């Protein structure tokens, strides 16, 4: 009882931070969702294809994400002038180094035959990444202190403002530069986090900052391993863009990019809402095996309860979604969406496994997991793309995710000595999904004679998927369902 009482402040701070992050994430997701629908209707597929290819190169040569020093600083137990000064110097140098490297690669990209618009967009996006990197120093400091409210509120306010120049340029024929402008303006607006950090943590700004070589080496070792994981994640998310943009063309890449964005919706449940708070909470609980495992079980269950039915709903309403959101000219995206979303149902769980391995001091294992997926995508992606175009790329993505899913739970059981409960959660979810698919297909057959329009068909299928999913889940294991729902209800009331 003493341990639970002593941890209550941390629990409440984590919950409060999670609520702020959730509110901010859902607001930015909702606004970005609507804004991108409007931009998609205003811009041609070539604009999105060019932007996706340029973003691949900007991220490829970005040094900061390869080191991931923020993870190292976040996991370091003390926040002093020396640790903060050491982290700030390393982070700033890494941000600048990425911009310099991108500038050096400009003539190389031109020599390889990439268009001038792709090359210049990549250079501007690299400059935006440099600015964002400077702002991330303050963001990491605030989040390490569990001050998620300040960062979340500020990001919620400035995110809509970043779209103003994007819409203006789109209305005036700006093409790909509309998308580049949004990313660049948002990066500059994030510099305001420096002011928030200075006002919210004045004692750290008054402290004597220093640079310790031994601490820098420690940050580089840990951050480098974590950075390998995140770099692999970035490559995995964008290597398919490179394959399609290089071997097929930017127009097809534009269709694929819009489908990929929709397929990411289930993963955003974890990335946008849980990942920021879960890492720091796992890091603090890594010495308490019982509570760590209980939290892992709850997170796995929560991800499945939201991401799984959402993925199924998207799979069954892919045509209606593309038609209603983007318009008829984007219908070539439907086939890509149907293939990708079938594989992406496991992606939130892979992201969760990576965060868990990093937070418990095993960043190297997380990096190995991601790099194996990148290797599978790269090795299988080239011949499959050359043979079947973007459809072949979709197949390579699915193969990489399937192999990653198997390896993730093997690593967790071996390195963290899990009792198999997490795997049981996923297998239970798989059974529920298959049963729900059969029920929804039966529902679709019953609705077929009524010739419903796109809106009515999409709404009925979406609602039907969630009802069938939760009904089957309750029927399979009613006691667990009630227990966890009561736990969440009690948790919310205490807040």
N, C-alpha and C positions, 0 to 999 in steps of 0.2 A: 504493500500500500504506500510505503514511503516513496518508492521509486515512481509510482504513477503520479503521486502528488508533486514530486519535484519536477516531473516532465510536463505538468499541465501548462506552464507558461509557454514552453516550446510548442506544445500541441495547439494552443490557442493562437499563437503567432503564425504557425503554419497554416491553420485553417483560415485565419483572417487574410493572410497573404494569398492563399488559394482562391478565396472569394474575390479579392481584388483582381487577381490574374484572370479568373474566369469571366468576370464582368467586362474587363478590358478586352480580353480575347474575343468574346462573343460580339462585342460592339465592333471591333476592327474587322472581324470575319464578316459580320453582316454588312457593314459599310463597304468593305472591299469587294464583297460578293456582288452587291448592286452596282458599284462603280465599274467593276470589270465587265459586267454584263453590258453596260452602256458602251464602254470602250470597244468591246467585241463587236457590237452592232455598228459602231462608227468606223472601225478600222478593217483593213483587208487581212486575210490570212498571212500574207507575206510579211506584214509588220510584226506579227507575233512570232513568226518563224525566225526573222532576223534578230529580234530581241532575245529569243531563247538561245540562239547560237552565240550572240555577243555575250550574254550572261555566262555561258559556259566558259568562255575564254577568260572573262573577268574573274570568275571564281577559281579557275584552274591556276592562275598565277598569283593568287592572293595568299601571302605568307601567313597572315594572322590566323586564318582558320586552320592552317597546318600545325600551328603551335598550341593554340587553344589555352593561352595563359590564364584566361579568366577561370577556367576549371581548376587550374593549379592554385591560384590565389583563393578561390572559393573553398577549396578543401583544406587550405592551410589553417591551423587552429587559431592563430593570432592575427589581429589586424592592428598593426603599429605603423609609425611613420616609416620605419625601415622596410617593412614588408610591402606597404603601399607604394613607397617610392621605387622599390625594385620592380614591382609589377608594372607601374606606370611607364617606366623607362623601357622595359622590354616590350610592352604592348604598343607603345608609340613607335618604336623602331620597327616592329614587325609590320605595322600599318603602312609606314612610309616605304619599307622595302618592297611590299607588294605593288605599290604604284610605280616604283622605279622599274621593277621587273616587267610589268606590263608595257611600259614605255619602250623597253629594250626589245620586246617581242613584236612590236608593231610592224617593222620591216619584214620580219620573218613570216608573219601572217599574210602580208601582201604578196610576198614571194611565193607562198603556197597557193595563191589564187583566190583567197577569200575577198569578197567585195569590199569596197571602201566603206560602205555604210556599216557593215558588220564590224570592221576594224575600228572605226571611229566610235561607234556605240560602245564597243568593249573598253576602249580607253576612257571614255566618260564614266562608264559604270565602275571602272577601277578607281577613279578619283572619288566617286561617291562612297566606295568601300573604305577608302582611306579616311574620309571624314567620319563615317560610321564607326570606324575602329577607334578613333579618338574619343568619341562619345561613349563607346562601350566601357571605357575605364570607369567612368562615373556610374554607369548602369550596373556593372559588376559589383562595385563597392556598395551600392544601395541594396542590391539583392542579397549580398552576403550578410548584411545586417537585417535580412528579412523585411526590408522596407519596400515590399512589393506595391503597396498602395501608391507611393509617390511616383514610381516609374510607370505603373499601369495607368494612372490618371493622366499623366503628362502625355504618354503615347496615345491614349485615346483622344486627346484634344488635338494633337498635331497631325495625326494620321489623315483625317479628312482634308486638312488644309493642303497636304501634299498632292492631292488630286486636282486642285484648281488649275495649275498650269497644264496638266495632262489633258483635261477637257478642252482648254482653250486651244492647244496645239492640234488636238484631234479635229476640232471644228474648222481649223484653218489649214488642213492638209499636212499636218506634221508627221503623220505616219508613225514609224518606229520611235521617233523622238518624243512622242507623247508618252510612251511607256518609260523611256529613259529619264524624262523629266520628273515623273512621279518618284522614281527611286532616288534620284539625286536630291530633290527638294526634301524628301523625308529624312535623308541622311543628315542634311544641314540642320533641320529642325531638331534632331536628336541631340545636338550640341547643348540644348537647354538643360539636359540632365546634369551637366557640369555645375550649373548654378544651383540646381536642387540638391546635389550632393554637398556642395559647399555650405548651404544653409542648413541642411538636415544633419550633417556630421561636422560641425565646426571644430571639434576637438582634434579631428584627424588633420584638418587643414592647418591648424595652429601647431601641430606636432612637427618636430624636425624630421624632414624626409631624408632618407639615405639610400644608399645602394650597396647591398651585400652580395658579394660574388658567390658565396656558398649558397645563399638563398636563391639567387638567380639560376644557378645550375640545378637546384632542386625544382624550381618552377619549370625550367626547360625540360627536365627529364619527365616530370609528371605530365605537364601540358603537352609535350611532344607526343607522348603516347596517346593521350586523350585526343590530341589534334589529328593523329593518324586515323582514329575512329571517325571523327567528324569530317575529315577530308574525304575519307572513303564514302561517307554518307552523301557528301556533296557530289562526288563523282558519280555515285550510283544514281542520284536523282537527275543528273544532267548528261551523263555519258550517252544515253539514248538520244538526246537532242543533237549531240555531235554526230552520231552515226547517221541519223536521218537527214540532218542538215548538210552533211558532207556527201553522202552516197545517194540520197533521194532528191532533196531540194527543200528550200525554205517554205514553199507553199504547203507541201504535205506536212512539214514540221509544224506549221501554223495550226493545221487541223489536229495533229497529234498533241500539240501543247495544250489546246483547249480541252481535249479529252482527258489529258493527264491531270489538269487542274481540278476537274470534277472528281476524278478517281482519288485524289488526295483528301477529299472531305473526311473519310473515316480516320485517316492518320492525323488530321488536324485536331481531332478530339484530344489526342495525347500531346502532340507537339505544342499546340497553342495554349492549352489549359493546364496540363499536368506536369510537363517536363521541367519547367522552371522551378516549381516548388518541390517536386519529388526528389530531384537531385540533392538539394541541401538537406532535406529531411532524411533521406536514406543515409547521407554521409554522417549525420548525427546519431543515427540508430545502428550503425554498422557493428558496434560492440554488443548490441542487445539482440541476439539471434531470434528469440521468441517474438519480440515486437516487430522486428524487421520482416520476418516471414509472414506475420499477420497482415502487415501493411501491403506486402507484395501480393498476397492473395486478394485483398480488397481492390487493389489497383487493377490487377488482371481481370477481376470480375467486372469492375466498373467500365473498363475499356470495352470488354466484350458486350456488355449490356447496351452500349450506345453505338459503337463502331460496327458491330456485326449486322444488326438489322438495317442500319443505314446503308452499308455496302450492298446488301441484298435488295433493298428498295431501289438503289441506283441501277443495279444490274437489270431489274425488270422494267424500269421506266426510262432507259437510256435514250431512246428515240424521242420520247415526249420531253425529256429534260433539255436536250440539245435544241429541239424545235422551239420550245417555249422561251428558253433563255437567250439563245444566240440567233435564231432565225433559220430559215430554210437553207441558205447558202452554206451553213456549217454542218449539214447532215452527214457529210463524209467523216465527221468525227465520231459518229455513233459506234461504228464497228471497233474503233480503237478503245472507246470507253468501255464497251461490254467486255472486251478481253482484259483490260487493265484492272477494272474493278473486281473481277473474279479473283485476281491474285492479291489485290491490295487489302483484302480483309485481314491478312496476317501482318501487315506492315506496322500498325500501332503496337502490336506485341513485340515485334523486333526492336522498335524504338525503345520500348520499355526495358527490354533486356539490356540494351546498350547503356542506358542511363544507370541501371542498377549495377552493372559491372564497373562502370566508372566511379560511381559514388562509393562503392565498397573497396576501392583501391586496386582494381584490376583493369586499368585502362588498356593495357596491352592486349588482353583477351578480347575486349570490345573492338579494338582495332583489327585484330585477326578476323573476327566475325564479319566485319564490314568489308574488309579487303577481299575475303573469299567471294563475297557477293559481287564486288566490282570485277574480280577476275573472271567469274562465270559470265557476267554480262558482256565484258570485253571480248572474251574468247568465243563465246557463242554468238554474240551480237553481230560481229562483222560478217561471217558467212550467211547467217540467217537474214540480215538486212540486204545483203547483195542478192540473195535468192528470192526473197519475198517482200522486199521493201519494208515499210513501216510495220506491217503485220508480223514480219520476222523479228523485228525489234521488240514488239510486244511479247512474243514468245520467249525471247531471251530474258526480258525483265521477269516474267513469271517463273522461269527456271531458276533464276538467281534468288528470288524471294523464297521459293520452296526449299532450296538447299539451305538458305539462311535460317529458316524457321526450325529445321531439324537440328542444325548446329547450335542455335541459340539455347535451346533447352538442354542439349547435351552439356554445353559449357556451364550452365547454371547448376545443373545437378552435380556435376563433377567438382567445380570450383567453389560453390557455395553450399554444397551438401544439402540441397533441397530434398524434401521427402517425396517429391513427385506430385505434390498437390497442385502446382502450377500447370503441369502437363494435363492433369485431370480436368482442370478448369477449361483448358482449350479443347480437349476432346469432347467434353460435355457441350461446349458451345458449337462444335462442329456437328454434333448429332441434332442439336436444336435447329441449326441453320438448314440442314438437309430436310428436316421435317417441315420447317416453315416454307421452304421452296415448293415442296409438293402441295402444301395447302394453298399457297398463293397462285400457283399454276392452275389449280382446280378453280380458284376464284376467277382467274382471268378467263377460263373457258366458259364459266357461267355468265360473265359479263359480255362475252364476244357478240351475242346476237343484238345487243342494245346499241351498237355503233356509237359509243361515247366519243366526245371530242377530246383533244389532247389534255386540256386542263382537268376535266372530270376523270379521265382514265388515270392520269398521274396521281391525283389526290386519292382516289380509291385504292390504287395499288400501294401507295406509300402507307396509308392508314392500315390497310390490310396486312402488310408486311409486319408492322410493329405489333399489331394486335395478335397475329399468329405467332410471332416470335416469343412475346412475353407469355402468351397462353401456354405454349409448349414448354417454355422454361419453368413455369409454375407447376405444370403437370408432372414434369420429370423429377423435380426436386423441390417440393413446396416448402419444406422446413428450412432449407438453406436460403431460399428466396425471401421468406418472411423474416428470418433472423437478420439478414443483411440489410433489408429495407428498414427494419426497426432500428438497427445500429445507426444507419444514416439519418433517420428521423430524430433519434435521441441526440446525435451529434449536432444536427441543425438547431434543435431546441436549446441546447447548451450555449450555442452561439448567440 
